Structure formats: C-alpha cells, structure tokens
Amino acid sequence: MKTAIWLYLFMFVAIFDLHAQYPILSPFAVSLGAAPSFIGLILGVYSITHLPGNLIAGYGVDRFGSKKFILFSLIVAGVLLLIQSRVTDPWQLLIIRSFSGFVLAFLSPACLSMLAKIAKDRVHQGKLMSGNGMVHTLASVMSPAAGAYLVARFGFEQSFVYLGWGLITTGVLASIFVKESPAPRMAAFAEPSKASDAHHTASSNDASELETAAGSGTIPWLFFCIPLALSCSQGILFFELPLMKETHSSIMTSGIFFSLVSLGSLVTLSLLFLNRVSPVWRVSFGSLALAFTFFGMSVHWPLPMSVSLFLIGMAKGVIFPAIASFLAGVTSASRYGRTFSFLSISYSVGAFIGPIVSGHVRDIMSPYFIAFAFLMVALSMVPFRAILTPSRTS
C-alpha cells in the first residue's frame, strides 16, 4: 500500500504540473506570434505524437517494468519544459510540444500497469483505479488556476522553469520511493483454475461477468470504441466551452465551467461503494448517461449549463475508473503495459478527432449532438453479449 500512496503523490504532482500548462500554452503561443490555426496545430500535435509513444510503452512496460518509464517520462518532460522556457519562435514551440507528447505517452500506461499489479484482489484493484481517477480529478481542478497565477505573478518563461523543475524533482523522488515488485501480485488471482477464484466468483455475483471474461484471457477489442468515443466527446466539449456566449465575458467563467466538470467527477469518485458494481455495467450505464446529457445540451434542454457540466463530470467519474478496472480484470499481468497503451492510444486519437469534427460541423449542427452520436455508436458496437454470455454457462 505504501507504493500506491507514493505513486498517487507523484502522479498528483505530475498531473498538476502538466494541467497547469493548459491556460498558459495558447497565450504563450500568441506572444510568440503564432496564428490561431498554428496554435491549433501546436495543441493537436501533442496527441499525435502520443501514439508512437503509447505503442512503445505497451511492450516496453511489459518487458522492463513500469518504474523505468515513469522516471523517464517525468525527468525528460521536465527538461523539455526548461527548454520550452527559452523558445522564441512558434516552430520551436511546436517541436518541443511534439517531443513532450511522445515522452509523456509512457507515463499513463506505466502508472496504470503498476497500480494493477499491486492489487490484492479485484475489489482492491477497482479501488486503486478509482484512486487514480480521484488524483487526476483533484489535480485537474486545482492546476489551471495555479498555472494562470504563475503566469500573472512570474511570466511565461519563469513559470515553465518552475513547472519543469517540479517534474524533475518528482522524477528523482519517485526513483527513491516507488518500489516495483518483481513478481506481479495479481497473478495469484488471475488464474481461473484457482479454487480461490471460484470461491470469489460465487461470493461476488455483481462482478461475475468480469471475472468470467478474465478467465477467457481475451479482450473484446471493440470495447476500445468506448474510450475513443468518450475522448472524442470530451474534445468536443473542451473545444466548445471557451467559444460559448456565456464564457465570452470572462476567462474566469470558462475556468469555472471546466472546474464544474472536475467537481462532478470528484462526487462519483468519492462513492467508493461503486467499486463493488461490475465495471461492465458501470461503463455501459455511465456512457449512456453521458450520451443523453450531450443530447440534452444539443436540443437546449431547460437545465442550466452549470448543471449539465456537473452531470458530465459525474458520468466521467463513473466511466474512467471502470474502463481501467475492466481492462485490468480481463488482461493477464504480463500484458498490462500493452493493454493500457492501447487504452491511451484510444484516448489520444479521440482527443485529436473531437475538436477537428467540432470545428467543421458547429455552423451546421450542434457539436454536442455529434458527441451523443459518437457515444451511442460506440455502445452499439461493443460486444456485450460476448462479455456476458460466458457467465451464464459457467
């Protein structure tokens, strides 16, 4: 458990450090003379260069372990931020951001793989994934305001220096305090032939379909349509929020709206009893609720925007840890790195597609309807019968 606590602490610092850049990058690019279209490229290239990093991380984490990749991501990303503080041209910023996207692609698969391996049982595994989601949410609530304060207080260059040294320091501390066990503890309960697994299945009916899928040792690859659609919908939301009439008057209003989404996630992540509900049902019903919320926003339902954003955050707080728990449950411990790298790839592709689609259709129809359509199509493609049928025959 000590490893999990230290890992959460370092992940919080890393996520806080990275999310603090969100309100900084666009104004910084403008100060360098970048055109709006080029700023979009600077922001989008981060997701594109994530893809090769995710692929390498998948096989690398399984072969060499998580700790090396966590240290590499944190320290090198910090060095890149120090270099970023010295750029004087938009093209230089584009190159630095492309390298940052590649380097930081290793962080998420490595952290999720380590969390999955240190779990004692499936319920504990679900709690660890929820803890990861809560750490991410807490950091994302606090960091944008902190980033804006840093720029107002110290300027762009000095802010990047502080953030860079924060990542480097976190990487050095992680090398000391994060311990990686040589043998995955999950292997003890990943084997379906174990008598303890049979007893656990009999005593936990609410997660029977997950455990049976774990016994099959296979992953329904169409399941990755859900994280891809989820990321698309979030990309559309984050593209649209700053352009809304309600946020034109003040940047602070836009910041509050973003925080409402994170606060909604924090509410459902705090409901720890949800970890005892099957991840399959959490993913499916959470995605359905998210889709209907986007549909309501597309038809201008009577709920205020603040309430809609809070509901979106609540749905995200259910879906994100459930996706990670499901994939950890149906994957052998030796393949965690590859599985979570594919998950990160899905998120990266969706984050790139969402804003582009939103920018092209917003004059024709509501982009929120596109987000609704993405989620519903993804849900219809997932082979839930293949996941649930074995539990009926066992």
C-alpha positions as CSV (number, residue, x, y, z in Angstrom):
1,M,0.0,0.0,0.0
2,K,3.0,2.3,0.6
3,T,3.8,2.0,-3.1
4,A,0.3,3.1,-4.1
5,I,0.4,6.1,-1.8
6,W,3.7,7.3,-3.1
7,L,2.6,6.6,-6.6
8,Y,-0.6,8.7,-6.1
9,L,1.5,11.5,-4.6
10,F,3.9,11.6,-7.6
11,M,1.1,11.3,-10.1
12,F,-0.7,14.2,-8.5
13,V,2.4,16.4,-8.8
14,A,2.9,15.3,-12.4
15,I,-0.7,15.8,-13.5
16,F,-0.9,19.1,-11.6
17,D,2.3,20.2,-13.3
18,L,1.1,19.3,-16.8
19,H,-2.5,20.5,-16.5
20,A,-1.2,23.9,-15.2
21,Q,0.0,24.5,-18.7
22,Y,-3.5,24.4,-20.3
23,P,-4.3,28.1,-19.7
24,I,-0.7,29.0,-20.5
25,L,0.1,27.5,-23.8
26,S,-2.3,29.4,-26.1
27,P,-1.4,32.9,-24.7
28,F,2.3,31.9,-24.8
29,A,2.0,30.9,-28.5
30,V,0.2,34.2,-29.2
31,S,3.1,36.1,-27.6
32,L,5.5,34.3,-29.9
33,G,3.4,35.5,-32.9
34,A,1.6,32.2,-33.8
35,A,-1.6,32.4,-35.9
36,P,-4.8,30.8,-34.5
37,S,-4.6,27.9,-36.9
38,F,-1.0,27.3,-35.9
39,I,-1.9,27.3,-32.3
40,G,-4.4,24.5,-33.0
41,L,-1.6,22.6,-34.6
42,I,0.6,23.1,-31.6
43,L,-2.1,21.8,-29.3
44,G,-3.0,18.9,-31.6
45,V,0.5,17.6,-32.3
46,Y,0.7,16.6,-28.6
47,S,-2.0,13.9,-29.2
48,I,-0.5,12.8,-32.5
49,T,3.0,12.2,-31.0
50,H,1.3,10.3,-28.1
51,L,0.6,7.4,-30.5
52,P,4.1,6.0,-31.2
53,G,5.0,6.6,-27.5
54,N,1.9,4.6,-26.4
55,L,2.9,1.7,-28.7
56,I,6.5,1.6,-27.5
57,A,5.3,1.9,-23.9
58,G,2.9,-1.1,-24.2
59,Y,5.7,-3.6,-25.0
60,G,8.4,-1.8,-23.0
61,V,6.4,-1.8,-19.7
62,D,5.6,-5.5,-20.0
63,R,9.3,-6.3,-20.7
64,F,11.2,-3.9,-18.5
65,G,8.7,-2.9,-15.8
66,S,6.9,0.4,-15.0
67,K,9.3,2.3,-12.9
68,K,11.9,3.0,-15.6
69,F,9.3,4.5,-17.8
70,I,7.8,6.6,-15.1
71,L,11.2,8.1,-14.2
72,F,12.0,8.6,-17.9
73,S,8.7,10.4,-18.6
74,L,8.9,12.7,-15.6
75,I,12.5,13.7,-15.8
76,V,12.7,14.2,-19.6
77,A,9.4,16.1,-19.6
78,G,10.8,18.4,-17.0
79,V,13.9,19.0,-19.1
80,L,11.7,19.8,-22.1
81,L,9.8,22.4,-20.1
82,L,13.1,24.0,-19.2
83,I,13.9,24.2,-22.9
84,Q,10.4,25.4,-23.6
85,S,11.0,28.4,-21.4
86,R,13.7,29.5,-23.8
87,V,11.9,29.2,-27.2
88,T,11.5,32.4,-29.2
89,D,9.6,31.1,-32.3
90,P,6.3,29.2,-32.8
91,W,8.0,26.4,-34.7
92,Q,10.3,25.8,-31.8
93,L,7.3,25.5,-29.5
94,L,5.7,23.1,-31.9
95,I,8.8,20.9,-31.9
96,I,9.1,20.9,-28.1
97,R,5.4,20.0,-27.7
98,S,5.7,17.1,-30.2
99,F,8.6,15.7,-28.1
100,S,6.6,16.3,-24.9
101,G,3.7,14.3,-26.3
102,F,6.0,11.4,-27.2
103,V,7.7,11.4,-23.8
104,L,4.6,11.7,-21.6
105,A,2.9,8.9,-23.6
106,F,4.8,6.4,-21.4
107,L,3.5,7.8,-18.1
108,S,-0.1,6.7,-18.1
109,P,0.4,3.0,-19.2
110,A,3.3,2.6,-16.8
111,C,1.3,4.0,-13.8
112,L,-1.9,2.1,-14.5
113,S,0.1,-1.1,-15.0
114,M,1.9,-0.7,-11.7
115,L,-1.4,0.0,-9.9
116,A,-3.0,-3.1,-11.4
117,K,-0.1,-5.3,-10.3
118,I,0.0,-4.3,-6.7
119,A,-3.7,-5.0,-6.1
120,K,-4.6,-7.8,-3.7
121,D,-7.9,-8.7,-5.3
122,R,-10.4,-7.4,-7.8
123,V,-12.2,-5.1,-5.4
124,H,-8.9,-3.7,-4.3
125,Q,-8.0,-3.3,-7.9
126,G,-11.2,-1.3,-8.5
127,K,-10.4,0.9,-5.5
128,L,-6.9,1.6,-6.8
129,M,-8.2,2.6,-10.2
130,S,-10.8,4.9,-8.6
131,G,-8.0,6.4,-6.5
132,N,-6.1,7.1,-9.7
133,G,-9.2,8.9,-11.1
134,M,-9.6,10.9,-7.9
135,V,-5.9,12.0,-8.0
136,H,-6.3,13.0,-11.7
137,T,-9.5,14.9,-10.9
138,L,-8.1,16.8,-7.9
139,A,-5.1,17.9,-9.9
140,S,-7.2,19.0,-12.8
141,V,-9.5,21.1,-10.6
142,M,-6.6,23.0,-9.0
143,S,-3.9,23.2,-11.6
144,P,-5.5,25.6,-14.3
145,A,-5.9,28.4,-11.7
146,A,-2.4,27.7,-10.4
147,G,-1.0,28.0,-13.9
148,A,-2.8,31.2,-14.6
149,Y,-1.5,32.6,-11.2
150,L,2.1,31.6,-12.1
151,V,2.0,33.5,-15.4
152,A,0.4,36.6,-13.8
153,R,3.0,36.5,-11.0
154,F,6.2,35.4,-12.8
155,G,5.6,35.5,-16.5
156,F,5.7,32.7,-19.1
157,E,9.4,31.8,-19.0
158,Q,9.7,31.6,-15.3
159,S,6.5,29.7,-15.0
160,F,7.8,27.0,-17.4
161,V,11.0,26.8,-15.3
162,Y,9.2,26.2,-12.1
163,L,6.9,23.6,-13.7
164,G,9.9,21.9,-15.3
165,W,11.9,21.6,-12.0
166,G,8.7,20.4,-10.4
167,L,8.6,17.4,-12.8
168,I,12.3,16.7,-12.5
169,T,12.1,16.8,-8.7
170,T,9.1,14.4,-8.8
171,G,11.0,12.0,-11.0
172,V,14.0,12.0,-8.6
173,L,11.8,11.3,-5.6
174,A,10.0,8.6,-7.5
175,S,13.3,6.8,-8.1
176,I,13.7,6.6,-4.3
177,F,10.2,5.9,-3.0
178,V,8.4,3.9,-5.7
179,K,9.1,0.2,-5.3
180,E,8.2,-2.2,-8.1
181,S,7.8,-5.8,-7.0
182,P,9.5,-8.3,-9.4
183,A,6.5,-10.7,-9.4
184,P,3.0,-9.3,-10.1
185,R,0.8,-10.0,-7.1
186,M,-2.2,-10.1,-9.5
187,A,-1.0,-13.4,-10.9
188,A,-2.3,-15.1,-7.7
189,F,-5.9,-14.4,-8.6
190,A,-5.7,-14.0,-12.4
191,E,-5.7,-17.8,-13.0
192,P,-9.3,-19.0,-13.5
193,S,-8.4,-22.6,-12.4
194,K,-7.6,-21.5,-8.8
195,A,-10.1,-22.6,-6.2
196,S,-10.0,-19.1,-4.6
197,D,-11.1,-17.6,-7.9
198,A,-14.1,-20.0,-7.9
199,H,-15.0,-19.0,-4.4
200,H,-14.7,-15.3,-5.2
201,T,-16.9,-15.7,-8.2
202,A,-19.6,-17.5,-6.1
203,S,-19.5,-14.8,-3.4
204,S,-19.4,-11.8,-5.8
205,N,-22.3,-12.1,-8.2
206,D,-22.2,-8.4,-9.1
207,A,-18.9,-8.9,-10.8
208,S,-19.4,-12.4,-12.3
209,E,-19.2,-11.3,-15.9
210,L,-15.9,-9.5,-15.4
211,E,-14.3,-12.5,-13.7
212,T,-15.5,-14.9,-16.4
213,A,-14.1,-12.6,-19.1
214,A,-10.8,-12.6,-17.1
215,G,-10.8,-16.3,-17.3
216,S,-11.1,-16.3,-21.0
217,G,-7.9,-14.3,-21.3
218,T,-9.1,-12.3,-24.2
219,I,-10.1,-8.7,-24.8
220,P,-13.1,-7.7,-26.9
221,W,-11.2,-5.2,-29.0
222,L,-14.3,-3.3,-30.0
223,F,-14.5,-2.3,-26.3
224,F,-11.9,0.3,-27.1
225,C,-14.5,2.2,-29.2
226,I,-15.9,3.4,-25.8
227,P,-12.8,5.2,-24.6
228,L,-12.3,6.6,-28.2
229,A,-15.8,8.0,-28.3
230,L,-15.5,9.2,-24.7
231,S,-12.3,11.1,-25.6
232,C,-14.0,12.5,-28.8
233,S,-16.9,13.8,-26.7
234,Q,-14.6,15.4,-24.2
235,G,-12.5,17.0,-27.0
236,I,-15.7,18.5,-28.5
237,L,-16.8,19.8,-25.0
238,F,-13.4,21.4,-24.3
239,F,-13.3,23.0,-27.8
240,E,-16.8,24.4,-27.4
241,L,-16.8,25.7,-23.9
242,P,-14.4,28.7,-24.4
243,L,-16.4,29.7,-27.5
244,M,-19.8,29.8,-25.8
245,K,-21.6,33.1,-25.3
246,E,-21.6,32.6,-21.5
247,T,-17.7,32.5,-21.5
248,H,-17.0,35.4,-23.8
249,S,-17.3,37.9,-21.0
250,S,-14.6,36.5,-18.7
251,I,-11.9,33.8,-18.9
252,M,-12.8,33.2,-15.2
253,T,-16.2,31.9,-16.3
254,S,-14.6,29.4,-18.6
255,G,-12.4,28.3,-15.8
256,I,-15.3,27.8,-13.5
257,F,-17.1,25.7,-16.1
258,F,-14.1,23.4,-16.5
259,S,-13.9,23.1,-12.7
260,L,-17.5,22.1,-12.6
261,V,-16.8,19.1,-14.8
262,S,-14.0,18.0,-12.5
263,L,-16.1,18.6,-9.4
264,G,-18.8,16.3,-10.8
265,S,-16.2,13.6,-11.3
266,L,-15.0,14.1,-7.8
267,V,-18.5,13.4,-6.4
268,T,-18.9,10.0,-8.1
269,L,-15.2,9.0,-7.5
270,S,-15.9,9.6,-3.8
271,L,-18.7,7.0,-3.8
272,L,-16.4,4.0,-3.1
273,F,-19.3,1.5,-3.0
274,L,-19.5,1.8,-6.8
275,N,-16.3,-0.2,-6.9
276,R,-18.3,-3.3,-6.0
277,V,-20.5,-2.9,-9.0
278,S,-19.3,-4.7,-12.1
279,P,-17.1,-2.5,-14.3
280,V,-19.1,-3.7,-17.4
281,W,-22.3,-2.2,-16.0
282,R,-20.6,1.0,-14.8
283,V,-19.1,1.6,-18.3
284,S,-22.3,0.9,-20.1
285,F,-24.7,2.9,-17.9
286,G,-22.2,5.7,-17.4
287,S,-21.7,6.1,-21.1
288,L,-25.4,6.0,-21.7
289,A,-26.0,8.7,-19.1
290,L,-23.2,10.8,-20.7
291,A,-24.7,10.4,-24.2
292,F,-28.1,11.6,-23.0
293,T,-26.6,14.6,-21.3
294,F,-24.9,15.6,-24.5
295,F,-28.2,15.1,-26.4
296,G,-30.0,17.3,-23.9
297,M,-27.4,20.0,-24.4
298,S,-27.8,19.7,-28.2
299,V,-31.5,20.4,-28.0
300,H,-31.1,23.1,-25.4
301,W,-32.9,21.4,-22.6
302,P,-34.1,23.5,-19.6
303,L,-31.2,22.5,-17.3
304,P,-28.6,25.3,-16.8
305,M,-25.2,24.8,-18.4
306,S,-23.6,24.5,-15.0
307,V,-25.9,21.5,-14.1
308,S,-25.2,19.9,-17.4
309,L,-21.4,20.2,-17.0
310,F,-21.7,18.8,-13.4
311,L,-23.7,15.8,-14.8
312,I,-21.0,15.2,-17.4
313,G,-18.4,15.2,-14.7
314,M,-20.4,12.7,-12.6
315,A,-20.6,10.3,-15.6
316,K,-16.9,10.6,-16.3
317,G,-16.2,9.8,-12.7
318,V,-18.0,6.5,-13.2
319,I,-16.7,5.6,-16.6
320,F,-12.9,6.3,-16.4
321,P,-12.0,4.1,-13.4
322,A,-14.5,1.4,-14.6
323,I,-12.7,1.2,-18.0
324,A,-9.3,0.7,-16.3
325,S,-10.8,-1.8,-13.9
326,F,-12.4,-3.8,-16.7
327,L,-9.2,-3.9,-18.8
328,A,-7.1,-4.9,-15.8
329,G,-9.5,-7.7,-15.0
330,V,-9.6,-9.3,-18.5
331,T,-5.8,-9.0,-19.0
332,S,-3.0,-11.2,-17.7
333,A,-0.5,-9.4,-15.5
334,S,2.2,-9.9,-18.2
335,R,0.3,-7.9,-20.7
336,Y,-0.9,-4.9,-18.6
337,G,1.5,-2.5,-20.4
338,R,0.2,-3.3,-23.9
339,T,-3.4,-3.2,-22.8
340,F,-3.1,0.2,-21.1
341,S,-1.1,1.6,-24.0
342,F,-3.9,0.7,-26.4
343,L,-6.3,2.5,-24.0
344,S,-4.0,5.6,-24.1
345,I,-4.0,5.4,-27.9
346,S,-7.8,5.4,-28.0
347,Y,-7.8,8.5,-25.8
348,S,-5.2,10.2,-27.9
349,V,-7.0,9.5,-31.2
350,G,-10.3,10.7,-29.8
351,A,-8.8,13.8,-28.3
352,F,-7.4,14.7,-31.8
353,I,-10.6,13.8,-33.7
354,G,-13.1,15.6,-31.4
355,P,-12.0,19.2,-31.8
356,I,-11.5,18.8,-35.6
357,V,-15.0,17.5,-36.1
358,S,-16.5,20.1,-33.8
359,G,-14.7,22.9,-35.8
360,H,-16.2,21.6,-39.1
361,V,-19.8,21.0,-38.0
362,R,-20.5,23.7,-35.5
363,D,-22.0,26.0,-38.2
364,I,-24.2,23.2,-39.5
365,M,-25.4,21.4,-36.3
366,S,-24.7,21.3,-32.6
367,P,-21.4,19.6,-31.9
368,Y,-22.9,18.2,-28.8
369,F,-25.2,16.0,-31.0
370,I,-22.1,14.6,-32.6
371,A,-20.7,13.8,-29.2
372,F,-24.0,12.0,-28.4
373,A,-23.8,10.1,-31.8
374,F,-20.2,9.0,-31.1
375,L,-21.1,7.6,-27.7
376,M,-24.2,5.8,-28.9
377,V,-22.4,4.3,-32.0
378,A,-19.6,3.1,-29.7
379,L,-22.1,1.5,-27.3
380,S,-23.9,-0.3,-30.1
381,M,-20.6,-1.7,-31.4
382,V,-19.3,-3.2,-28.1
383,P,-20.0,-7.0,-28.0
384,F,-21.5,-7.0,-24.6
385,R,-23.0,-10.5,-25.3
386,A,-19.5,-11.9,-25.8
387,I,-18.6,-10.5,-22.4
388,L,-21.7,-11.6,-20.5
389,T,-22.6,-14.9,-22.2
390,P,-19.8,-17.0,-20.5
391,S,-21.2,-16.1,-17.1
392,R,-24.5,-17.8,-18.0
393,T,-22.8,-21.0,-19.0
394,S,-20.4,-21.2,-16.0
